Amino acid sequence: AGFDGHMLKPVDPHALANVDMLDVEAAIRRIIADVKPHVIVTFEPHGGYYHPDHVAIQRATTASFFSSSTLGSAAPERLFYGSMLNDVFRVFAAASRGRGFLDGLDPDVFATTPGMVAVSFDARPYLQRKLLAMAAHQSAFGMTEEMISNPVAGVAQMLSAFRPVLEREVFVLGGSRGPIRQWPLEHFFDGLETAEFDREASHNCAPALN
């Protein structure tokens, strides 16, 4: 979506932020009814860096988690928000200063503290995939696969700034339909007896924060 100014006011009439959120919520709820996920993951309440479409989808997803309770046992059991630790946010903001991502944003508002973290895991094994995903989203990051493979000075600086953000995933709990028996959780499905998952793959999840 196009935006105007640092506070990211959407100017594109087709931007998600300009769509009726009840319509977006209904669309997400239909997907939930079809897929029947045990867990839903979305942005934290500020949309990461106050991007209007991120804020919009976060609102609609959160609303759909609660309104999907009408699905009974098929309703998702937990809602998680992807976030960034306060110290990581500060380092990222300093390293990317002048590029518009986090300039002027208060880490105490837009980031989280370790005590709030429900799930975290080491994402370094997936770093290359995440970089390629960034290259596929050129409208946001302006990078290509070639630039990632052979970065020039400016791109190398940006990749260095992103690295601590990409290497560890951090999530806070947005909602739960049942009790949370331990904190932090070992993984998204920890304690969900109805969820079948690859235990070996979940081994990468770790409650400890480095």
Backbone torsions as a table, in degrees:
resi	resn	phi	psi	omega
1	ALA	NA	145.1	174.8
2	GLY	-76.1	156.1	177.6
3	PHE	-146.9	163.0	-174.2
4	ASP	-130.2	112.8	178.4
5	GLY	87.5	169.4	-174.3
6	HIS	-66.7	-33.0	-179.0
7	MET	-76.2	8.0	168.9
8	LEU	57.7	55.3	175.9
9	LYS	-78.6	119.5	-175.8
10	PRO	-66.5	133.6	178.6
11	VAL	-110.4	-15.4	178.5
12	ASP	-81.5	119.2	-178.7
13	PRO	-62.7	-18.3	179.4
14	HIS	-92.6	1.2	178.6
15	ALA	-62.1	146.6	-178.9
16	LEU	-57.8	-34.8	-179.0
17	ALA	-63.4	-17.8	179.9
18	ASN	-99.3	6.2	178.4
19	VAL	-94.6	146.8	176.8
20	ASP	-59.3	121.5	-175.9
21	MET	-64.8	-26.1	175.8
22	LEU	-66.6	-33.2	176.7
23	ASP	-69.3	-40.8	179.4
24	VAL	-66.7	-43.4	178.0
25	GLU	-58.0	-44.4	-179.3
26	ALA	-63.1	-39.1	178.9
27	ALA	-64.8	-42.1	178.7
28	ILE	-66.3	-40.0	-179.7
29	ARG	-63.8	-34.9	175.9
30	ARG	-64.7	-39.0	177.7
31	ILE	-65.6	-41.9	178.2
32	ILE	-59.4	-44.0	-179.7
33	ALA	-63.5	-33.0	-178.3
34	ASP	-80.2	-46.4	-174.4
35	VAL	-84.6	-33.4	-178.3
36	LYS	57.3	57.3	179.2
37	PRO	-72.4	148.5	174.3
38	HIS	-79.8	-29.6	-174.3
39	VAL	-135.8	144.1	174.8
40	ILE	-122.3	139.2	178.5
41	VAL	-125.2	132.3	176.7
42	THR	-144.3	-172.7	178.1
43	PHE	-69.2	160.9	170.6
44	GLU	-74.5	169.3	-169.6
45	PRO	-57.2	-21.2	-179.4
46	HIS	-96.3	8.7	177.3
47	GLY	66.5	26.6	178.8
48	GLY	82.5	-64.3	179.0
49	TYR	-141.6	33.4	174.2
50	TYR	69.8	27.8	174.0
51	HIS	-70.4	129.2	-173.5
52	PRO	-60.3	-35.9	179.2
53	ASP	-71.4	-34.8	177.0
54	HIS	-65.7	-43.8	178.2
55	VAL	-62.7	-40.9	-178.5
56	ALA	-64.5	-47.5	-177.9
57	ILE	-69.1	-30.7	176.7
58	GLN	-64.3	-45.2	179.5
59	ARG	-61.8	-46.5	-176.9
60	ALA	-68.5	-38.2	179.8
61	THR	-67.7	-43.2	177.9
62	THR	-61.2	-44.4	179.2
63	ALA	-62.0	-40.5	-178.2
64	SER	-69.0	-30.7	176.1
65	PHE	-60.7	-44.9	-178.1
66	PHE	-74.6	-42.3	-177.8
67	SER	-72.7	-18.3	179.0
68	SER	-77.7	2.1	177.1
69	SER	-60.3	-20.2	177.6
70	THR	-65.7	-13.2	178.5
71	LEU	-78.3	-6.0	178.9
72	GLY	65.2	-127.5	-176.7
73	SER	-68.0	-15.1	178.9
74	ALA	-88.4	-2.3	-179.5
75	ALA	-72.9	147.9	176.8
76	PRO	-61.8	144.3	-173.1
77	GLU	-92.6	-24.8	-179.0
78	ARG	-142.6	150.5	176.5
79	LEU	-123.8	127.6	179.4
80	PHE	-120.5	148.5	175.8
81	TYR	-114.5	123.9	173.7
82	GLY	-69.4	133.9	-176.2
83	SER	-140.6	-172.8	179.8
84	MET	-137.1	136.3	177.5
85	LEU	-66.1	147.6	-175.6
86	ASN	-55.3	-45.7	-177.7
87	ASP	-68.9	-35.3	177.3
88	VAL	-66.8	-40.9	178.3
89	PHE	-59.3	-44.5	-178.6
90	ARG	-62.9	-43.5	179.1
91	VAL	-65.0	-44.2	179.5
92	PHE	-62.4	-43.1	179.9
93	ALA	-62.0	-41.5	-180.0
94	ALA	-67.8	-41.7	-176.7
95	ALA	-72.0	-26.4	-177.3
96	SER	-106.9	14.7	-176.4
97	ARG	-56.9	134.5	179.6
98	GLY	93.9	-7.9	-179.4
99	ARG	-98.8	-3.8	170.6
100	GLY	91.4	-9.7	-177.4
101	PHE	-66.4	-55.7	-171.7
102	LEU	-121.7	4.4	-177.0
103	ASP	-55.8	125.6	176.4
104	GLY	82.4	-0.6	-179.0
105	LEU	-89.8	136.1	-177.0
106	ASP	-82.1	118.1	179.9
107	PRO	-58.9	-30.2	-179.9
108	ASP	-70.7	-15.9	177.7
109	VAL	-100.4	-42.3	-171.0
110	PHE	-94.7	-7.1	-179.9
111	ALA	-120.7	-176.7	-177.8
112	THR	-131.9	165.4	179.0
113	THR	-101.4	158.2	-177.0
114	PRO	-55.1	-34.8	-178.1
115	GLY	-66.1	-19.6	179.4
116	MET	-85.7	-14.2	-172.2
117	VAL	-73.6	123.1	178.1
118	ALA	-90.3	-40.2	-178.2
119	VAL	-141.0	137.3	170.6
120	SER	-144.3	152.7	176.3
121	PHE	-152.4	157.5	179.2
122	ASP	-74.9	115.3	-177.3
123	ALA	-102.0	9.3	-178.8
124	ARG	-58.8	-34.2	177.5
125	PRO	-62.5	-18.8	-176.7
126	TYR	-108.8	12.0	-174.1
127	LEU	-59.5	-44.7	-178.2
128	GLN	-63.8	-39.6	177.5
129	ARG	-62.6	-39.3	-178.8
130	LYS	-68.6	-37.1	177.1
131	LEU	-65.4	-40.1	178.1
132	LEU	-66.3	-33.6	176.1
133	ALA	-65.2	-37.3	175.9
134	MET	-63.6	-39.9	179.1
135	ALA	-65.6	-30.7	179.0
136	ALA	-74.6	-15.4	-179.4
137	HIS	-109.1	58.5	-172.7
138	GLN	-63.4	-28.4	-179.2
139	SER	-64.2	-24.8	-179.6
140	ALA	-94.1	-40.4	-171.7
141	PHE	-111.8	-17.7	177.4
142	GLY	65.9	25.7	-179.1
143	MET	-116.9	148.4	176.2
144	THR	-113.5	169.7	177.5
145	GLU	-60.9	-37.9	178.8
146	GLU	-63.4	-40.0	179.4
147	MET	-66.3	-31.5	177.9
148	ILE	-74.5	-38.8	-179.3
149	SER	-71.4	-39.6	-178.6
150	ASN	-131.8	72.2	-173.5
151	PRO	-71.5	136.8	171.2
152	VAL	-80.1	177.9	-171.5
153	ALA	-54.5	-50.7	-177.3
154	GLY	-63.8	-41.2	179.4
155	VAL	-68.7	-40.2	178.7
156	ALA	-60.1	-39.2	177.6
157	GLN	-63.6	-43.4	-179.7
158	MET	-66.2	-41.8	178.6
159	LEU	-63.0	-38.0	177.5
160	SER	-64.4	-38.1	178.6
161	ALA	-67.0	-37.7	-178.4
162	PHE	-74.9	-25.3	-170.5
163	ARG	-52.7	-52.8	-178.7
164	PRO	-63.4	-26.0	177.8
165	VAL	-72.5	-40.0	-175.1
166	LEU	-81.4	-22.8	-172.2
167	GLU	-80.1	-21.7	176.7
168	ARG	-134.9	127.8	177.3
169	GLU	-92.8	137.2	-177.0
170	VAL	-131.6	133.3	-177.5
171	PHE	-135.5	139.1	173.2
172	VAL	-107.2	159.5	-177.2
173	LEU	-87.4	124.2	179.1
174	GLY	-97.8	-23.1	-179.5
175	GLY	-176.6	154.4	179.0
176	SER	-150.9	141.7	177.9
177	ARG	-95.2	1.7	-180.0
178	GLY	-147.4	177.2	-177.6
179	PRO	-69.1	148.8	173.2
180	ILE	-103.2	109.5	-169.2
181	ARG	-86.2	-13.6	175.0
182	GLN	-150.2	157.7	-177.6
183	TRP	-143.9	132.2	-7.5
184	PRO	-72.4	170.4	177.6
185	LEU	-79.2	151.3	176.8
186	GLU	-75.2	-29.6	179.3
187	HIS	-163.8	174.5	-175.9
188	PHE	-56.1	-35.8	-171.9
189	PHE	-98.8	7.5	-177.8
190	ASP	-56.0	118.4	178.2
191	GLY	89.0	-3.8	178.4
192	LEU	-89.0	101.7	-176.2
193	GLU	-69.5	-20.4	-177.6
194	THR	-85.5	-9.4	-174.3
195	ALA	-97.8	129.3	172.8
196	GLU	-101.4	134.0	-178.1
197	PHE	-152.9	167.7	180.0
198	ASP	-79.7	103.3	-176.6
199	ARG	-62.9	-34.6	178.9
200	GLU	-65.7	-41.1	179.2
201	ALA	-66.8	-35.4	-178.2
202	SER	-73.1	-11.7	-178.8
203	HIS	-62.1	-23.8	178.9
204	ASN	-69.9	-19.0	179.2
205	CYS	-71.2	137.8	-178.3
206	ALA	-143.2	130.8	179.4
207	PRO	-71.6	-23.2	-177.5
208	ALA	-73.9	142.1	179.1
209	LEU	-109.5	127.8	178.6
210	ASN	-91.6	NA	NA
